[in-house]
Amino acid sequence: MKFYSRKLIKPGDLNARNTLFGGALLRWIDEEAGIYAMTKLDSKHVVTKYMSEIDFVSSAEQGDVIEIGLGFKHIGKSSISFSCEVRNLFTKQTIIMIDNIVFVHVDKNGKPQAHGKTLENLQLIKNK
């Protein structure tokens, strides 16, 4: 798993308990995973199809810096899948785990469309 982006937890990211609001975190994960899918498929025409069970392991507080990690899982005809871990940058404590996030490549009408990528040509761009 590679950690691609970092976020500083600010007052607007907090819930009523003054810890990181889960909805804000899920928005960041979806955005980061979507960008990662776009880079792997060389297309901006991807949509989130599915997120598996979300496991909130620990929390984050204002002033914490978190990092979002993604790991490639599977490539399909029109889809690509990743796992995700978010952790505290400094303590490395896991905040959230998601086993499977699936994105689908779509046409101009939003229908699934083959992306033309294979595991072999993804290996050529794995460092993107």
CYANA upper distance limits for C-alpha pairs under 8 A (distance plus 0.5 A):
  1 MET  CA     69 GLY  CA      6.49
  1 MET  CA     70 LEU  CA      5.98
  1 MET  CA     71 GLY  CA      4.96
  1 MET  CA     72 PHE  CA      8.29
  1 MET  CA     84 CYS  CA      8.48
  2 LYS  CA     69 GLY  CA      5.68
  2 LYS  CA     70 LEU  CA      6.21
  2 LYS  CA     71 GLY  CA      6.95
  3 PHE  CA     67 GLU  CA      6.69
  3 PHE  CA     68 ILE  CA      5.85
  3 PHE  CA     69 GLY  CA      4.28
  3 PHE  CA     70 LEU  CA      6.90
  4 TYR  CA     32 GLU  CA      8.48
  4 TYR  CA     67 GLU  CA      7.64
  4 TYR  CA     68 ILE  CA      6.50
  4 TYR  CA     69 GLY  CA      6.40
  4 TYR  CA     70 LEU  CA      7.96
  5 SER  CA     32 GLU  CA      8.06
  5 SER  CA     67 GLU  CA      6.06
  5 SER  CA     68 ILE  CA      6.03
  5 SER  CA     69 GLY  CA      8.11
  6 ARG  CA     65 VAL  CA      7.11
  6 ARG  CA     66 ILE  CA      5.96
  6 ARG  CA     67 GLU  CA      4.78
  6 ARG  CA     68 ILE  CA      6.87
  6 ARG  CA     89 LEU  CA      8.38
  7 LYS  CA     65 VAL  CA      6.07
  7 LYS  CA     66 ILE  CA      5.85
  7 LYS  CA     67 GLU  CA      6.94
  8 LEU  CA     62 GLN  CA      8.39
  8 LEU  CA     63 GLY  CA      6.78
  8 LEU  CA     64 ASP  CA      6.50
  8 LEU  CA     65 VAL  CA      5.03
  8 LEU  CA     66 ILE  CA      7.07
  9 ILE  CA     13 ASP  CA      6.64
  9 ILE  CA     14 LEU  CA      8.30
  9 ILE  CA     20 LEU  CA      7.56
  9 ILE  CA     60 ALA  CA      8.06
  9 ILE  CA     61 GLU  CA      7.10
  9 ILE  CA     62 GLN  CA      5.41
  9 ILE  CA     63 GLY  CA      5.79
  9 ILE  CA     64 ASP  CA      5.98
  9 ILE  CA     65 VAL  CA      6.67
  9 ILE  CA     66 ILE  CA      8.11
 10 LYS  CA     14 LEU  CA      7.71
 10 LYS  CA     62 GLN  CA      5.83
 10 LYS  CA     63 GLY  CA      6.84
 11 PRO  CA     62 GLN  CA      6.72
 13 ASP  CA     20 LEU  CA      6.27
 13 ASP  CA     21 PHE  CA      6.33
 13 ASP  CA     24 ALA  CA      6.73
 13 ASP  CA     62 GLN  CA      8.47
 14 LEU  CA     18 ASN  CA      5.62
 14 LEU  CA     19 THR  CA      5.58
 14 LEU  CA     20 LEU  CA      5.03
 14 LEU  CA     21 PHE  CA      5.42
 14 LEU  CA     61 GLU  CA      8.14
 14 LEU  CA     62 GLN  CA      7.78
 15 ASN  CA     19 THR  CA      6.18
 15 ASN  CA     20 LEU  CA      6.56
 15 ASN  CA     21 PHE  CA      5.19
 18 ASN  CA     61 GLU  CA      7.34
 18 ASN  CA     62 GLN  CA      7.96
 19 THR  CA     59 SER  CA      6.98
 19 THR  CA     60 ALA  CA      6.20
 19 THR  CA     61 GLU  CA      5.21
 19 THR  CA     62 GLN  CA      7.34
 20 LEU  CA     24 ALA  CA      8.06
 20 LEU  CA     25 LEU  CA      7.90
 20 LEU  CA     59 SER  CA      6.94
 20 LEU  CA     60 ALA  CA      5.80
 20 LEU  CA     61 GLU  CA      6.32
 20 LEU  CA     62 GLN  CA      7.86
 21 PHE  CA     25 LEU  CA      7.13
 22 GLY  CA     26 LEU  CA      6.66
 23 GLY  CA     27 ARG  CA      6.68
 24 ALA  CA     28 TRP  CA      6.88
 25 LEU  CA     29 ILE  CA      6.73
 26 LEU  CA     30 ASP  CA      6.55
 27 ARG  CA     31 GLU  CA      6.68
 28 TRP  CA     32 GLU  CA      6.58
 29 ILE  CA     33 ALA  CA      6.44
 29 ILE  CA     68 ILE  CA      7.44
 29 ILE  CA     84 CYS  CA      8.46
 30 ASP  CA     34 GLY  CA      6.39
 30 ASP  CA     48 THR  CA      8.05
 31 GLU  CA     35 ILE  CA      6.73
 32 GLU  CA     36 TYR  CA      6.71
 32 GLU  CA     68 ILE  CA      8.19
 33 ALA  CA     37 ALA  CA      6.60
 33 ALA  CA     70 LEU  CA      7.64
 33 ALA  CA     82 PHE  CA      8.21
 33 ALA  CA    101 ILE  CA      8.39
 34 GLY  CA     38 MET  CA      6.70
 34 GLY  CA     46 VAL  CA      7.61
 34 GLY  CA     47 VAL  CA      7.78
 34 GLY  CA     48 THR  CA      7.69
 34 GLY  CA    103 PHE  CA      7.78
 35 ILE  CA     39 THR  CA      6.79
 36 TYR  CA     40 LYS  CA      6.77
 37 ALA  CA     41 LEU  CA      6.54
 37 ALA  CA     46 VAL  CA      7.72
 37 ALA  CA     80 ILE  CA      7.38
 37 ALA  CA    103 PHE  CA      7.38
 38 MET  CA     42 ASP  CA      6.03
 38 MET  CA     43 SER  CA      5.54
 38 MET  CA     44 LYS  CA      5.73
 38 MET  CA     45 HIS  CA      7.89
 38 MET  CA     46 VAL  CA      7.13
 39 THR  CA     43 SER  CA      7.42
 39 THR  CA    128 LYS  CA      7.12
 40 LYS  CA    122 LEU  CA      7.23
 40 LYS  CA    125 ILE  CA      7.47
 40 LYS  CA    126 LYS  CA      8.03
 40 LYS  CA    128 LYS  CA      7.71
 41 LEU  CA    115 HIS  CA      7.17
 41 LEU  CA    117 LYS  CA      7.20
 43 SER  CA    105 HIS  CA      8.40
 45 HIS  CA    105 HIS  CA      6.21
 45 HIS  CA    106 VAL  CA      6.13
 45 HIS  CA    107 ASP  CA      7.52
 46 VAL  CA    103 PHE  CA      6.67
 46 VAL  CA    104 VAL  CA      5.87
 46 VAL  CA    105 HIS  CA      4.91
 46 VAL  CA    106 VAL  CA      6.37
 47 VAL  CA    103 PHE  CA      5.93
 47 VAL  CA    104 VAL  CA      5.96
 47 VAL  CA    105 HIS  CA      7.15
 47 VAL  CA    106 VAL  CA      7.74
 48 THR  CA    101 ILE  CA      8.17
 48 THR  CA    102 VAL  CA      6.68
 48 THR  CA    103 PHE  CA      5.06
 48 THR  CA    104 VAL  CA      7.02
 49 LYS  CA    101 ILE  CA      8.22
 49 LYS  CA    102 VAL  CA      5.91
 49 LYS  CA    103 PHE  CA      5.74
 49 LYS  CA    104 VAL  CA      6.69
 50 TYR  CA    100 ASN  CA      8.23
 50 TYR  CA    101 ILE  CA      6.15
 50 TYR  CA    102 VAL  CA      5.54
 50 TYR  CA    103 PHE  CA      7.62
 51 MET  CA     98 ILE  CA      7.84
 51 MET  CA    100 ASN  CA      6.32
 51 MET  CA    101 ILE  CA      5.00
 51 MET  CA    102 VAL  CA      7.00
 52 SER  CA     98 ILE  CA      6.86
 52 SER  CA     99 ASP  CA      6.68
 52 SER  CA    100 ASN  CA      5.71
 52 SER  CA    101 ILE  CA      6.97
 53 GLU  CA     98 ILE  CA      6.83
 53 GLU  CA     99 ASP  CA      7.64
 54 ILE  CA     96 ILE  CA      7.60
 54 ILE  CA     97 MET  CA      6.64
 54 ILE  CA     98 ILE  CA      5.54
 54 ILE  CA     99 ASP  CA      8.21
 55 ASP  CA     96 ILE  CA      6.03
 55 ASP  CA     97 MET  CA      5.64
 55 ASP  CA     98 ILE  CA      6.88
 56 PHE  CA     95 ILE  CA      6.55
 56 PHE  CA     96 ILE  CA      5.04
 56 PHE  CA     97 MET  CA      7.20
 57 VAL  CA     94 THR  CA      6.84
 57 VAL  CA     95 ILE  CA      5.58
 57 VAL  CA     96 ILE  CA      5.87
 57 VAL  CA     97 MET  CA      7.84
 58 SER  CA     93 GLN  CA      8.20
 58 SER  CA     94 THR  CA      7.04
 58 SER  CA     95 ILE  CA      5.05
 58 SER  CA     96 ILE  CA      7.48
 59 SER  CA     95 ILE  CA      6.13
 60 ALA  CA     64 ASP  CA      6.73
 60 ALA  CA     66 ILE  CA      8.42
 60 ALA  CA     88 ASN  CA      7.94
 60 ALA  CA     95 ILE  CA      7.67
 64 ASP  CA     88 ASN  CA      7.53
 64 ASP  CA     89 LEU  CA      8.45
 65 VAL  CA     88 ASN  CA      6.52
 65 VAL  CA     89 LEU  CA      6.10
 65 VAL  CA     90 PHE  CA      7.95
 66 ILE  CA     86 VAL  CA      7.22
 66 ILE  CA     87 ARG  CA      6.06
 66 ILE  CA     88 ASN  CA      4.95
 66 ILE  CA     89 LEU  CA      5.55
 67 GLU  CA     86 VAL  CA      6.14
 67 GLU  CA     87 ARG  CA      6.09
 67 GLU  CA     88 ASN  CA      6.85
 67 GLU  CA     89 LEU  CA      6.22
 68 ILE  CA     84 CYS  CA      7.75
 68 ILE  CA     85 GLU  CA      6.69
 68 ILE  CA     86 VAL  CA      5.07
 68 ILE  CA     87 ARG  CA      7.33
 69 GLY  CA     84 CYS  CA      6.02
 69 GLY  CA     85 GLU  CA      5.59
 69 GLY  CA     86 VAL  CA      6.42
 70 LEU  CA     82 PHE  CA      6.72
 70 LEU  CA     83 SER  CA      6.12
 70 LEU  CA     84 CYS  CA      5.10
 70 LEU  CA     85 GLU  CA      7.10
 71 GLY  CA     82 PHE  CA      5.78
 71 GLY  CA     83 SER  CA      5.60
 71 GLY  CA     84 CYS  CA      6.89
 72 PHE  CA     81 SER  CA      6.83
 72 PHE  CA     82 PHE  CA      5.08
 72 PHE  CA     83 SER  CA      7.11
 73 LYS  CA     80 ILE  CA      8.25
 73 LYS  CA     81 SER  CA      5.80
 73 LYS  CA     82 PHE  CA      5.42
 73 LYS  CA     83 SER  CA      7.12
 73 LYS  CA    100 ASN  CA      8.37
 74 HIS  CA     80 ILE  CA      6.27
 74 HIS  CA     81 SER  CA      5.54
 74 HIS  CA     82 PHE  CA      7.56
 75 ILE  CA     79 SER  CA      6.48
 75 ILE  CA     80 ILE  CA      5.01
 75 ILE  CA     81 SER  CA      6.92
 75 ILE  CA    117 LYS  CA      8.28
 75 ILE  CA    118 THR  CA      7.25
 75 ILE  CA    119 LEU  CA      7.02
 76 GLY  CA     80 ILE  CA      6.46
 76 GLY  CA    118 THR  CA      8.38
 77 LYS  CA    114 ALA  CA      5.78
 77 LYS  CA    115 HIS  CA      7.13
 77 LYS  CA    116 GLY  CA      7.64
 77 LYS  CA    117 LYS  CA      8.20
 78 SER  CA    104 VAL  CA      6.09
 78 SER  CA    105 HIS  CA      5.83
 78 SER  CA    106 VAL  CA      8.19
 78 SER  CA    112 PRO  CA      6.65
 78 SER  CA    113 GLN  CA      6.00
 78 SER  CA    114 ALA  CA      4.82
 78 SER  CA    115 HIS  CA      5.92
 78 SER  CA    116 GLY  CA      8.40
 79 SER  CA    102 VAL  CA      7.19
 79 SER  CA    103 PHE  CA      6.00
 79 SER  CA    104 VAL  CA      4.80
 79 SER  CA    105 HIS  CA      6.57
 79 SER  CA    114 ALA  CA      8.48
 79 SER  CA    115 HIS  CA      8.29
 80 ILE  CA    102 VAL  CA      6.31
 80 ILE  CA    103 PHE  CA      5.94
 80 ILE  CA    104 VAL  CA      7.07
 81 SER  CA    100 ASN  CA      6.94
 81 SER  CA    101 ILE  CA      5.95
 81 SER  CA    102 VAL  CA      4.91
 81 SER  CA    103 PHE  CA      6.82
 82 PHE  CA     99 ASP  CA      8.11
 82 PHE  CA    100 ASN  CA      6.10
 82 PHE  CA    101 ILE  CA      5.72
 82 PHE  CA    102 VAL  CA      7.14
 83 SER  CA     97 MET  CA      8.40
 83 SER  CA     98 ILE  CA      6.30
 83 SER  CA     99 ASP  CA      5.25
 83 SER  CA    100 ASN  CA      5.33
 83 SER  CA    101 ILE  CA      6.62
 84 CYS  CA     96 ILE  CA      8.50
 84 CYS  CA     97 MET  CA      6.30
 84 CYS  CA     98 ILE  CA      5.54
 84 CYS  CA     99 ASP  CA      6.93
 84 CYS  CA    100 ASN  CA      7.88
 84 CYS  CA    101 ILE  CA      8.21
 85 GLU  CA     94 THR  CA      7.46
 85 GLU  CA     95 ILE  CA      8.03
 85 GLU  CA     96 ILE  CA      6.26
 85 GLU  CA     97 MET  CA      5.16
 85 GLU  CA     98 ILE  CA      6.98
 86 VAL  CA     94 THR  CA      6.49
 86 VAL  CA     95 ILE  CA      5.96
 86 VAL  CA     96 ILE  CA      5.72
 86 VAL  CA     97 MET  CA      7.14
 87 ARG  CA     92 LYS  CA      6.02
 87 ARG  CA     93 GLN  CA      5.87
 87 ARG  CA     94 THR  CA      4.71
 87 ARG  CA     95 ILE  CA      5.51
 87 ARG  CA     96 ILE  CA      7.53
 88 ASN  CA     92 LYS  CA      5.43
 88 ASN  CA     93 GLN  CA      5.88
 88 ASN  CA     94 THR  CA      7.05
 88 ASN  CA     95 ILE  CA      7.41
104 VAL  CA    112 PRO  CA      6.86
104 VAL  CA    113 GLN  CA      8.41
105 HIS  CA    112 PRO  CA      6.28
105 HIS  CA    113 GLN  CA      6.15
105 HIS  CA    114 ALA  CA      7.30
105 HIS  CA    115 HIS  CA      6.66
106 VAL  CA    110 GLY  CA      5.58
106 VAL  CA    111 LYS  CA      5.55
106 VAL  CA    112 PRO  CA      4.87
106 VAL  CA    113 GLN  CA      5.40
106 VAL  CA    114 ALA  CA      8.40
107 ASP  CA    111 LYS  CA      5.97
107 ASP  CA    112 PRO  CA      6.90
107 ASP  CA    113 GLN  CA      6.18
117 LYS  CA    121 ASN  CA      6.77
117 LYS  CA    122 LEU  CA      7.17
118 THR  CA    122 LEU  CA      6.59
119 LEU  CA    123 GLN  CA      6.81
120 GLU  CA    124 LEU  CA      7.53
121 ASN  CA    125 ILE  CA      7.41
122 LEU  CA    126 LYS  CA      6.34
